[in-house]
Amino acid sequence: MSDRPRYVAIIMDGNARWARGKGLGVTEGHQAGTDALKRAVRLAGDYGIEQLTVYAFSTENWMRPEPEVGGIMDLFVERIRKEAPELHEEGVRLRFIGRRDRLSPRVLEGIDWAEGLTAGNSARSLYVAFDYGGRAEILHAAERYSGGGEEEFRRRLYAPDMKDPELIIRTGGELRLSNFLLWESAYSELYFSDILWPDFDRPELERALASYAERDFRGGGRTE
C-alpha cells in the first residue's frame, strides 16, 4: 500500500469529556469540536488526503439529553452556513451521509444548500456522517438490493462514490468502531488516539499517518 492514505475517516470522540475537564458546558465542548474539524479539514489538504469522512452524529446520539441534542442541531446549522462558503472557496465538495427522515426542515435546508453550493468542486471531498449508523446503512441498502453482486449492493449505500477509507482514526481513547462505516471499513487500517477530539492537531495526525505507513496491508492475501 502507499505510505500515505488518500482516504481517511475520523471518529471524533471526546467533546463532552474535554468540556468537563475544563469546567465547561457540553455545548462548549461541541463548539470546540467543530473548530477541531475545521482544523482537520485544512490539515487533510496539507497531507494530500483527497477524501475525509467524519462521524458527526450517530443514530444512537438521539438518546442523549434533549438540550444537548438541540444544541448540536443549532450548532450544526450555524456552522454549515459559516463554513460551507469557505470550503467552497477551497474547492472542497461537501456531502452528508445518513438518514434524513428524522431531521428538521431547518437542518435539511442547510444540508441541501451546502451540498448544492459545493457540488462542482473537485479538489477534495468532505463526507459528514450525520444521523448515521453503519447497520442502518446496510439495512437501507439491503431493502433496495435485488441481486447482482457486491458492486450492485454498494450502489445502494448512502454514498456509492465514497471510497473505502484506507485509515480510520478514533480519538478519545475508546477502542471500537461504534457502528461507523461497517461495510466500508472491511480492510481499513485503524489508529486509536487517547487525545480528546477538540485537542486533535497536526502532531497527532502525523502520528496516525506514520503508524499507517508502517503497516503491511495485504487485503486478505499473502505476500510470501
C-alpha positions as CSV (number, residue, x, y, z in Angstrom):
1,M,0.0,0.0,0.0
2,S,1.0,3.7,-0.3
3,D,3.0,5.2,2.5
4,R,0.3,7.8,2.8
5,P,-3.5,7.3,2.7
6,R,-5.7,9.2,0.3
7,Y,-9.0,8.3,2.0
8,V,-9.2,8.9,5.7
9,A,-12.2,8.7,8.2
10,I,-12.3,10.0,11.7
11,I,-14.5,9.1,14.7
12,M,-14.5,12.4,16.5
13,D,-14.8,11.4,20.2
14,G,-14.3,13.3,23.4
15,N,-16.1,16.7,23.1
16,A,-18.1,16.2,26.4
17,R,-15.1,14.9,28.4
18,W,-12.9,17.7,27.1
19,A,-15.6,20.2,28.3
20,R,-16.0,18.6,31.7
21,G,-12.2,18.6,32.2
22,K,-12.2,22.4,31.7
23,G,-15.3,23.0,33.8
24,L,-17.3,24.0,30.7
25,G,-20.7,23.0,29.4
26,V,-21.2,20.3,26.9
27,T,-22.2,22.8,24.2
28,E,-18.9,24.5,24.5
29,G,-17.3,21.1,24.0
30,H,-19.1,20.6,20.8
31,Q,-18.1,24.2,19.7
32,A,-14.5,23.3,20.3
33,G,-15.1,20.0,18.4
34,T,-16.3,21.9,15.3
35,D,-13.2,24.1,15.5
36,A,-11.1,20.9,15.5
37,L,-13.0,19.6,12.5
38,K,-12.2,22.9,10.6
39,R,-8.6,22.4,11.5
40,A,-8.6,18.8,10.4
41,V,-10.1,19.6,7.0
42,R,-7.2,22.1,6.4
43,L,-4.6,19.5,7.6
44,A,-6.1,16.9,5.3
45,G,-5.3,19.2,2.4
46,D,-1.7,19.7,3.6
47,Y,-1.1,15.9,3.6
48,G,-2.7,15.0,0.3
49,I,-5.8,13.4,1.8
50,E,-8.4,13.5,-1.0
51,Q,-11.4,12.3,1.0
52,L,-12.1,12.9,4.6
53,T,-15.2,11.2,6.2
54,V,-16.1,12.3,9.8
55,Y,-18.6,10.8,12.3
56,A,-20.6,13.9,13.5
57,F,-23.8,12.5,14.8
58,S,-24.8,8.8,15.1
59,T,-28.2,7.2,15.0
60,E,-27.7,6.5,18.7
61,N,-26.9,10.1,19.7
62,W,-30.7,10.9,19.7
63,M,-30.7,9.2,23.1
64,R,-28.6,12.0,24.6
65,P,-30.4,14.6,26.8
66,E,-32.7,16.8,24.7
67,P,-30.9,20.1,25.5
68,E,-27.7,18.6,24.2
69,V,-29.3,17.2,21.0
70,G,-31.0,20.6,20.4
71,G,-27.7,22.4,20.9
72,I,-26.0,20.1,18.4
73,M,-28.6,20.8,15.8
74,D,-28.4,24.5,16.3
75,L,-24.6,24.4,16.1
76,F,-24.8,22.2,13.0
77,V,-26.9,24.6,11.1
78,E,-24.8,27.6,12.3
79,R,-21.5,26.0,11.2
80,I,-22.8,24.8,7.9
81,R,-23.8,28.4,7.0
82,K,-20.5,29.7,8.2
83,E,-18.1,27.1,6.9
84,A,-19.6,25.9,3.6
85,P,-18.6,29.1,1.7
86,E,-15.0,28.8,3.0
87,L,-14.9,25.2,1.9
88,H,-16.3,26.1,-1.4
89,E,-13.5,28.7,-1.9
90,E,-11.0,25.9,-1.2
91,G,-12.6,23.6,-3.8
92,V,-13.9,21.1,-1.2
93,R,-17.0,19.2,-2.1
94,L,-19.3,18.7,1.0
95,R,-21.5,15.7,1.2
96,F,-23.7,14.4,4.1
97,I,-24.4,10.7,4.6
98,G,-27.0,9.1,6.9
99,R,-30.8,9.2,7.5
100,R,-32.7,12.3,6.6
101,D,-36.2,11.4,7.6
102,R,-35.7,12.4,11.2
103,L,-34.0,15.8,10.6
104,S,-35.9,19.0,10.9
105,P,-36.7,21.1,7.8
106,R,-34.1,23.7,9.0
107,V,-31.3,21.1,9.2
108,L,-32.3,19.6,5.8
109,E,-32.3,23.0,4.2
110,G,-28.8,23.6,5.5
111,I,-27.6,20.3,4.2
112,D,-29.2,20.8,0.7
113,W,-27.8,24.3,0.4
114,A,-24.2,23.2,1.3
115,E,-24.3,20.2,-1.0
116,G,-25.6,22.3,-3.8
117,L,-23.1,25.1,-3.3
118,T,-20.1,22.7,-3.3
119,A,-21.3,20.1,-5.8
120,G,-19.0,21.1,-8.6
121,N,-15.8,21.1,-6.6
122,S,-13.1,18.5,-7.1
123,A,-10.0,19.5,-5.0
124,R,-11.1,17.1,-2.2
125,S,-14.2,15.8,-0.6
126,L,-15.6,16.0,3.0
127,Y,-18.2,13.5,3.9
128,V,-20.1,14.3,7.1
129,A,-21.9,11.3,8.7
130,F,-24.9,12.8,10.4
131,D,-27.8,10.7,11.9
132,Y,-25.6,7.9,10.6
133,G,-25.3,4.3,11.6
134,G,-23.5,1.5,9.8
135,R,-26.2,-1.1,10.5
136,A,-28.9,1.3,9.3
137,E,-26.9,2.0,6.1
138,I,-26.6,-1.7,5.4
139,L,-30.3,-2.4,6.1
140,H,-31.3,0.6,3.9
141,A,-29.2,-0.9,1.0
142,A,-30.5,-4.4,1.6
143,E,-34.1,-3.2,1.3
144,R,-33.3,-1.8,-2.2
145,Y,-31.0,-4.6,-3.3
146,S,-32.3,-7.3,-5.8
147,G,-29.1,-9.1,-6.6
148,G,-26.1,-8.6,-8.8
149,G,-23.1,-8.9,-6.5
150,E,-21.1,-6.6,-4.3
151,E,-20.8,-3.6,-6.7
152,E,-24.6,-3.6,-7.2
153,F,-25.0,-3.6,-3.4
154,R,-22.5,-0.8,-3.0
155,R,-24.6,1.4,-5.4
156,R,-27.4,1.3,-2.8
157,L,-25.3,2.6,0.1
158,Y,-25.7,6.3,1.2
159,A,-22.7,7.5,-0.9
160,P,-21.7,4.9,-3.6
161,D,-19.0,7.2,-4.9
162,M,-17.3,7.5,-1.5
163,K,-14.1,5.5,-1.4
164,D,-13.5,2.9,1.4
165,P,-11.3,4.6,4.0
166,E,-7.7,3.4,4.0
167,L,-7.3,4.7,7.5
168,I,-9.8,5.2,10.3
169,I,-8.7,7.4,13.2
170,R,-10.6,7.4,16.5
171,T,-9.9,9.9,19.2
172,G,-10.9,9.8,22.9
173,G,-9.2,6.6,23.9
174,E,-12.0,4.2,23.0
175,L,-11.1,1.0,21.0
176,R,-14.2,0.4,18.9
177,L,-15.9,1.5,15.6
178,S,-19.2,2.4,17.3
179,N,-21.3,1.5,14.2
180,F,-19.3,3.6,11.8
181,L,-18.8,2.6,8.2
182,L,-19.3,-1.1,8.9
183,W,-19.4,-2.0,5.2
184,E,-16.7,0.4,4.0
185,S,-14.2,-0.4,6.8
186,A,-13.7,-4.1,6.0
187,Y,-10.0,-3.6,5.2
188,S,-9.3,-0.2,6.8
189,E,-6.3,0.3,9.0
190,L,-7.2,1.6,12.5
191,Y,-5.5,4.1,14.6
192,F,-6.7,4.8,18.2
193,S,-5.7,8.0,19.9
194,D,-6.0,9.0,23.6
195,I,-6.3,12.6,22.6
196,L,-9.8,14.1,23.0
197,W,-11.2,15.4,19.7
198,P,-11.0,19.2,20.4
199,D,-7.2,18.8,21.0
200,F,-6.6,16.9,17.7
201,D,-3.8,18.7,15.9
202,R,-1.1,18.4,13.3
203,P,1.3,16.3,15.5
204,E,-1.4,13.7,16.3
205,L,-2.4,13.5,12.6
206,E,1.3,13.0,11.8
207,R,1.5,10.2,14.3
208,A,-1.6,8.5,12.8
209,L,-0.1,8.8,9.3
210,A,3.3,7.5,10.5
211,S,1.5,4.5,12.1
212,Y,-0.3,3.8,8.8
213,A,3.0,4.0,6.8
214,E,4.4,1.2,9.0
215,R,1.6,-1.3,8.2
216,D,1.9,-4.2,5.8
217,F,-1.5,-4.3,4.1
218,R,-2.4,-7.4,2.2
219,G,-6.1,-7.2,1.8
220,G,-6.6,-10.8,3.0
221,G,-3.9,-12.1,0.7
222,R,-0.3,-13.2,1.3
223,T,2.9,-11.6,0.1
224,E,5.2,-14.6,0.7
